[in-house]
Amino acid sequence: MDNTTNIVIGLVVLAWLLSRQVQKRLVREDRKPIVLLILLALGLVQLGVFLKVSAAPSTGIVLLLVVSLLVATAFGVIRAYTVRLWRSEGQLWRQGTWLTMGLWLAAIGVHIGLDFLIDGAATAKGVGSASLLLYVAMSLGAQRLVVQSRANRVAHA
């Protein structure tokens, strides 16, 4: 896939995620992380295809990608604490706040900034945009784990 396709797919996924973040939803422990696994698989495939058709990444590029994924995870953990959890009529609910949305946008902004660093250091341009879905999946996964952990504590309190 070319950079434009990667970016468009990433932006569509981000818009969908942002809309879901602020919706009032039930917390269900038995829910499988299907969307997360799909994003993770697509992200790995996108990055793998990109790396296969481009020049081999340098150690610096690999390190920048790892830093990018660690930043994504950190944003996910931080964002998880901005999600409201409450009990109503015997059910546990969740809803992201304006801060949750702002942190998603900041996370993507940081990824774009890291894209410039990665692309500036790369022999093959586009490594950063090829890793966008993987970045989103890592961030969403970290957020999901922490929100679920918080929800478990609320449910048993």
C-alpha positions in Angstrom: 0.0 0.0 0.0 1.2 3.5 -0.6 1.5 6.2 2.0 -1.7 7.9 1.1 -3.7 4.7 1.4 -2.1 4.0 4.8 -2.9 7.5 6.0 -6.5 7.4 4.8 -7.1 4.0 6.4 -5.5 5.2 9.6 -7.7 8.4 9.7 -10.9 6.4 9.0 -10.0 4.1 11.8 -9.2 7.0 14.1 -12.5 8.8 13.3 -14.4 5.6 14.1 -12.4 5.1 17.4 -13.0 8.7 18.5 -16.7 8.4 17.9 -16.8 5.2 20.0 -14.8 6.7 22.8 -17.4 9.2 23.8 -20.4 6.9 23.5 -22.0 5.6 26.7 -21.4 1.8 26.6 -21.8 -1.1 28.9 -18.6 -2.7 30.2 -18.7 -6.3 29.3 -16.0 -8.6 30.6 -16.9 -11.4 28.3 -16.4 -9.3 25.1 -13.6 -10.5 22.9 -11.1 -7.9 21.6 -12.0 -8.6 17.9 -11.6 -5.0 16.6 -8.3 -4.7 18.5 -7.0 -8.0 17.0 -8.1 -6.9 13.5 -6.3 -3.6 13.9 -3.2 -5.3 15.2 -3.2 -7.8 12.4 -3.7 -5.1 9.7 -1.0 -3.0 11.3 1.5 -5.8 11.3 0.6 -6.7 7.7 0.9 -3.0 6.6 4.3 -2.6 8.2 5.5 -6.0 7.1 4.5 -5.4 3.5 6.1 -1.9 3.6 9.4 -3.3 5.0 9.4 -6.2 2.5 9.2 -3.9 -0.5 11.5 -1.2 0.8 15.1 -1.2 1.9 16.0 -3.0 5.1 15.5 -0.6 8.0 18.5 0.6 10.0 18.9 0.0 13.7 17.9 3.7 14.2 14.6 3.2 12.4 13.8 0.1 14.3 14.6 1.9 17.6 12.3 4.8 16.5 9.5 2.4 15.7 9.9 0.7 19.1 9.9 4.2 20.8 6.8 5.0 18.8 5.0 1.9 20.0 6.0 2.5 23.6 4.6 6.1 23.4 1.4 4.6 22.0 1.2 2.3 24.9 1.9 5.1 27.4 -0.9 7.2 25.9 -3.3 4.3 26.1 -2.6 3.8 29.8 -2.9 7.5 30.6 -6.1 7.8 28.5 -7.7 4.8 30.3 -7.8 6.9 33.5 -9.8 9.6 31.8 -12.6 7.2 30.9 -15.6 7.5 33.3 -16.9 4.4 34.9 -20.1 4.2 36.9 -22.8 1.8 38.0 -26.4 2.4 37.0 -29.3 0.0 37.6 -26.9 -2.8 38.5 -24.8 -2.5 35.3 -21.4 -1.0 34.8 -21.0 1.7 32.2 -18.1 3.5 30.6 -17.7 6.7 28.6 -14.7 8.7 27.4 -14.4 12.4 28.2 -13.2 15.4 26.2 -9.8 14.7 27.8 -9.9 11.1 26.4 -10.5 12.6 22.9 -7.8 15.2 23.4 -5.3 12.6 24.4 -6.2 10.5 21.3 -5.5 13.5 19.2 -2.3 14.3 21.0 -1.2 10.6 20.6 -1.7 10.8 16.9 0.1 14.2 16.8 3.1 12.6 18.5 3.0 9.7 16.0 3.0 12.2 13.1 6.0 13.9 14.8 7.8 10.6 15.1 6.9 9.9 11.5 8.9 13.0 10.5 11.8 11.7 12.5 11.5 8.2 11.2 11.1 9.3 7.6 14.0 11.8 7.9 16.3 9.1 9.1 15.0 6.4 6.8 16.3 5.4 3.4 12.8 4.4 2.4 10.2 7.1 3.2 6.8 6.1 4.6 7.8 3.8 7.5 6.0 6.0 9.9 2.7 6.0 8.0 3.0 2.3 7.4 3.1 1.8 11.2 0.0 4.0 12.0 -2.5 1.1 12.4 -0.1 -0.8 14.6 0.4 2.4 16.7 -3.4 2.8 17.1 -3.8 -0.9 18.0 -1.1 -0.7 20.7 -2.6 2.4 22.1 -6.1 1.0 22.1 -5.0 -2.3 23.6 -3.2 -0.6 26.5 -6.3 1.6 27.1 -8.6 -1.4 27.0 -6.5 -3.4 29.4 -6.4 -0.6 32.0 -10.1 0.3 31.6 -11.0 -3.4 32.1 -8.8 -3.6 35.2 -10.4 -0.4 36.6 -13.9 -1.8 35.7 -13.1 -5.1 37.5 -12.2 -3.1 40.7 -15.4 -1.1 40.4 -17.5 -4.2 39.8 -16.1 -5.9 42.9 -16.3 -2.9 45.2 
